[in-house]
Structure formats: structure tokens, C-alpha cells
Amino acid sequence: MDTAFPSAPLVITSGEPAGIGPDLCVRLAVAPPDIPFVVIADKHLLQQRAAQLGIALQLHDYAASTASQFLSPSLPVIHVPIAAPCQPGVLNAANSAYVLEMLRRAAQGCQSGEFSGMVTAPVHKGVINDAGIPFTGHTEYLAELMHAPQVVMMLAGGGMRVALATTHLPLREVADAITPTLLESVLRILHRDLQRRFGMAHPRILVAGLNPHAGEGGHLGREEIEVMIPVLDKLRAEGMNVSAPLPADTLFAAHRLRECDAVLAMYHDQGLPVLKHASFGAGVNITLGLPIIRTSVDHGTALDLAGTGKAEVGSLLEAIRVAAQMVQHERA
């Protein structure tokens, strides 16, 4: 579908201040997307980064009543003050609370209807944890913040949509985490949001097995037989179009992907390397199961590129476009 303006602006959080998030937001002022948006950041940080990039940046304070003025060469900003001076590429745990406050402000605005959805620049998990704040990622943080009982991470790009049954877990914990309850909940959320936010009346979902060769009939693991197949049979009986567990090494063949609208992988590095190989720099991270629409870039903070002008803005622009499309589908 053609991207149309959301009913309210999208809100963009600028992410880790020492990374490329501020650079990408500054770049939006040079070639803004044809979609209303507002950036949450420290204004002085944006001006400093713009100066380093050689961009004459004009900022104006956001106010909901000036939504019609968003489509301009300048950047509308909600100012959140940074805690400590920031040097590109140099992490400082003192600024971790600043990063989380931007997320909190954006989420609150989405829940109130002030914004139609949120788009997030990358954060650095390690430095937030170094500040003594337990943090495993945007997905889990927003779920806790909004009291969402279950959320699903899905990445889109390269002609694929890949959702994850588990996200940021050590590999040795994955098998125990994939329970019938979890798998059923993840598939119901994936199916519902493909309908509601992507406009698919009857989504087709391919499901990757956990083990090599999808367990090889139980010889390489029994999770498919004991956990997965009963859940998939139950959902199929209800009318959901989900496959049996399929070997992950052949699941991403072109003829398979033509048969589906999304793939459900069992863990992070089972599904995402294939998608990122096909779309890195233009992929989008999407959180399903939240009461709001949230998309993000498909890359990290790239500390070595911060302030150099070498960071590519393509993934952020695609995340904005996808968020706007999701808003339109949900309104429809």
C-alpha cells in the first residue's frame, strides 16, 4: 500500500548518545521523510553532532498544536536533557537513565494518542547494565513498561518477515524456554498482528524446528514431537495457517518463502542471520504484542561510526515508513 500520513506524528527516540542514533536523527533534517515525526533527544547533543557532521541544523520545540509544521527542513524536537557530556564513540553509564527516559516519554505519548507510533534508534545494552539497571533490550523493556504479558520480536527485510519465539537468551537456555504455553502465545500474537497491523486476512506462517532436521523424527531431539507439534495441530484445527516444524537449514529457500507471509524462528541466531544477510542496512525491527506500534533499526550503535558522517540512514527511514504503514492498516 502507499504510505499515507498517520493521524498523529510518529515519535523517534535518538538512542545511545555516544552511538550513531543522534547522527541518523540529524540526517532526517537534511532529507526528511514525507511523514510527520518528532525526535526525542537532548537538543544540545543534536546541535553538537550536527556541527561535527557539517550540517547547519535548525531545531524547533515540538508542540502537539503545531503538527502541520512538521514537514519542514528543520527538526521538531522534544528536549530531554542528557546527564553528562557526550563524546562520539565513548560510552558513559551516567547517560543510561537518559536513554530510558526517552523511551518512557515516547511510550507514554503513544499510549495517550499524542503519537501514532514510535521508532527507536539503537541503544547499547551493556552500558545500561553497567549503570546497575537490568536491561535485555527494547523489546523486553517496553513490554514491562506497558504491562504487556507477551511480546514478539519480528524483523522485516529482504522480502522476509522473521519472528522469534525467544529473543535475547543464552543458547543453553533456549530449549527450556520453548514451552507449549510460550509457543501458542507467540503464534497467536504473530497471527493477530499480521492481520491487524499488516492487513493480511489469512496469514501464512512457516515454523522452524528447534533441532537440526527438525529433530529427525526424535533422533536429534524430541522438542518438535513433545512440545511443538501438539500446539501447531491445535492452532491449525482452529483455522490458523501454520506449518509443521520445518528444518531451519532449508526453510529459507526461495520456494518456501514464496509460500508464506512470515517465518517463526525458535531463537535469535536461527532466523536473523539469514534476514540480515539479505537486508542489512534496510531492515526493520518490529515489536508485536504491544498496545502501541513500535519499529526500530536493524543495527546497533556503531560507536566507531558516530560523528564521522559514515552512518547510513536507510534502516531508520525504512522503520519510519513501515511504522506509518502499520498505523494505516490498524486504522483501516
Solvent accessible surface area in square Angstrom, and as a share of the most:
residue,aa,sasa,rsa
1,M,120,0.54
2,D,130,0.68
3,T,50,0.29
4,A,42,0.33
5,F,96,0.40
6,P,9,0.06
7,S,83,0.53
8,A,20,0.16
9,P,10,0.06
10,L,0,0.00
11,V,0,0.00
12,I,0,0.00
13,T,1,0.01
14,S,1,0.00
15,G,2,0.02
16,E,5,0.02
17,P,1,0.01
18,A,1,0.01
19,G,0,0.00
20,I,6,0.03
21,G,0,0.00
22,P,0,0.00
23,D,3,0.02
24,L,0,0.00
25,C,0,0.00
26,V,0,0.00
27,R,74,0.27
28,L,1,0.00
29,A,8,0.07
30,V,95,0.55
31,A,67,0.52
32,P,47,0.30
33,P,19,0.12
34,D,105,0.55
35,I,10,0.05
36,P,16,0.10
37,F,1,0.00
38,V,0,0.00
39,V,0,0.00
40,I,0,0.00
41,A,0,0.00
42,D,5,0.03
43,K,51,0.22
44,H,116,0.52
45,L,7,0.04
46,L,0,0.00
47,Q,76,0.34
48,Q,104,0.46
49,R,2,0.01
50,A,1,0.01
51,A,76,0.59
52,Q,100,0.44
53,L,34,0.17
54,G,70,0.67
55,I,36,0.18
56,A,104,0.81
57,L,17,0.09
58,Q,134,0.60
59,L,38,0.19
60,H,54,0.24
61,D,91,0.47
62,Y,29,0.11
63,A,43,0.34
64,A,67,0.52
65,S,107,0.69
66,T,34,0.20
67,A,41,0.32
68,S,110,0.71
69,Q,109,0.49
70,F,0,0.00
71,L,76,0.38
72,S,30,0.20
73,P,111,0.70
74,S,17,0.11
75,L,0,0.00
76,P,0,0.00
77,V,1,0.01
78,I,22,0.11
79,H,71,0.32
80,V,14,0.08
81,P,91,0.57
82,I,38,0.19
83,A,73,0.57
84,A,17,0.13
85,P,127,0.80
86,C,26,0.15
87,Q,119,0.53
88,P,30,0.19
89,G,28,0.27
90,V,78,0.45
91,L,58,0.29
92,N,60,0.31
93,A,35,0.27
94,A,56,0.44
95,N,4,0.02
96,S,2,0.01
97,A,64,0.50
98,Y,8,0.03
99,V,1,0.01
100,L,17,0.08
101,E,60,0.27
102,M,1,0.00
103,L,2,0.01
104,R,97,0.35
105,R,51,0.18
106,A,0,0.00
107,A,1,0.00
108,Q,82,0.37
109,G,0,0.00
110,C,13,0.08
111,Q,99,0.44
112,S,74,0.48
113,G,51,0.49
114,E,47,0.21
115,F,4,0.02
116,S,24,0.15
117,G,0,0.00
118,M,0,0.00
119,V,0,0.00
120,T,0,0.00
121,A,0,0.00
122,P,8,0.05
123,V,17,0.10
124,H,53,0.24
125,K,81,0.34
126,G,34,0.32
127,V,7,0.04
128,I,1,0.00
129,N,66,0.34
130,D,113,0.58
131,A,43,0.33
132,G,64,0.62
133,I,55,0.28
134,P,122,0.77
135,F,10,0.04
136,T,72,0.42
137,G,1,0.01
138,H,20,0.09
139,T,4,0.02
140,E,52,0.23
141,Y,47,0.18
142,L,0,0.00
143,A,12,0.09
144,E,134,0.60
145,L,60,0.30
146,M,13,0.06
147,H,162,0.72
148,A,15,0.12
149,P,139,0.87
150,Q,47,0.21
151,V,20,0.11
152,V,1,0.01
153,M,8,0.04
154,M,0,0.00
155,L,3,0.01
156,A,17,0.13
157,G,14,0.14
158,G,46,0.45
159,G,85,0.82
160,M,17,0.08
161,R,73,0.27
162,V,0,0.00
163,A,0,0.00
164,L,2,0.01
165,A,6,0.05
166,T,8,0.05
167,T,28,0.16
168,H,63,0.28
169,L,70,0.35
170,P,75,0.47
171,L,127,0.63
172,R,216,0.79
173,E,80,0.36
174,V,4,0.02
175,A,41,0.32
176,D,120,0.62
177,A,33,0.26
178,I,4,0.02
179,T,56,0.32
180,P,66,0.42
181,T,109,0.63
182,L,35,0.17
183,L,0,0.00
184,E,36,0.16
185,S,32,0.21
186,V,1,0.00
187,L,0,0.00
188,R,88,0.32
189,I,17,0.08
190,L,0,0.00
191,H,33,0.15
192,R,102,0.37
193,D,0,0.00
194,L,0,0.00
195,Q,72,0.32
196,R,95,0.35
197,R,2,0.01
198,F,28,0.12
199,G,49,0.47
200,M,30,0.14
201,A,71,0.55
202,H,154,0.69
203,P,0,0.00
204,R,92,0.33
205,I,2,0.01
206,L,16,0.08
207,V,0,0.00
208,A,0,0.00
209,G,0,0.00
210,L,22,0.11
211,N,26,0.14
212,P,90,0.57
213,H,100,0.45
214,A,18,0.14
215,G,1,0.01
216,E,83,0.37
217,G,65,0.62
218,G,17,0.17
219,H,158,0.71
220,L,83,0.41
221,G,23,0.22
222,R,119,0.43
223,E,46,0.21
224,E,4,0.02
225,I,65,0.33
226,E,103,0.46
227,V,27,0.16
228,M,1,0.00
229,I,66,0.33
230,P,72,0.45
231,V,8,0.05
232,L,1,0.00
233,D,70,0.36
234,K,99,0.42
235,L,0,0.00
236,R,92,0.34
237,A,91,0.70
238,E,99,0.44
239,G,66,0.63
240,M,15,0.07
241,N,78,0.40
242,V,5,0.03
243,S,22,0.14
244,A,52,0.41
245,P,15,0.10
246,L,24,0.12
247,P,40,0.25
248,A,26,0.20
249,D,111,0.57
250,T,74,0.43
251,L,0,0.00
252,F,30,0.12
253,A,36,0.28
254,A,65,0.51
255,H,101,0.45
256,R,72,0.26
257,L,39,0.20
258,R,173,0.63
259,E,87,0.39
260,C,16,0.10
261,D,27,0.14
262,A,1,0.01
263,V,1,0.01
264,L,0,0.00
265,A,0,0.00
266,M,0,0.00
267,Y,51,0.19
268,H,57,0.26
269,D,95,0.49
270,Q,23,0.10
271,G,0,0.00
272,L,6,0.03
273,P,70,0.44
274,V,57,0.32
275,L,0,0.00
276,K,59,0.25
277,H,168,0.75
278,A,54,0.42
279,S,11,0.07
280,F,134,0.56
281,G,24,0.23
282,A,55,0.42
283,G,0,0.00
284,V,1,0.00
285,N,22,0.11
286,I,0,0.00
287,T,0,0.00
288,L,0,0.00
289,G,12,0.12
290,L,3,0.01
291,P,81,0.51
292,I,11,0.05
293,I,4,0.02
294,R,2,0.01
295,T,0,0.00
296,S,4,0.03
297,V,6,0.03
298,D,5,0.02
299,H,35,0.16
300,G,43,0.41
301,T,11,0.07
302,A,33,0.26
303,L,45,0.23
304,D,120,0.62
305,L,58,0.29
306,A,8,0.06
307,G,17,0.17
308,T,69,0.40
309,G,42,0.41
310,K,144,0.61
311,A,4,0.03
312,E,128,0.57
313,V,20,0.12
314,G,31,0.30
315,S,1,0.01
316,L,0,0.00
317,L,61,0.30
318,E,46,0.21
319,A,0,0.00
320,I,0,0.00
321,R,90,0.33
322,V,14,0.08
323,A,0,0.00
324,A,0,0.00
325,Q,33,0.14
326,M,1,0.01
327,V,7,0.04
328,Q,31,0.14
329,H,50,0.22
330,E,69,0.31
331,R,145,0.53
332,A,118,0.92
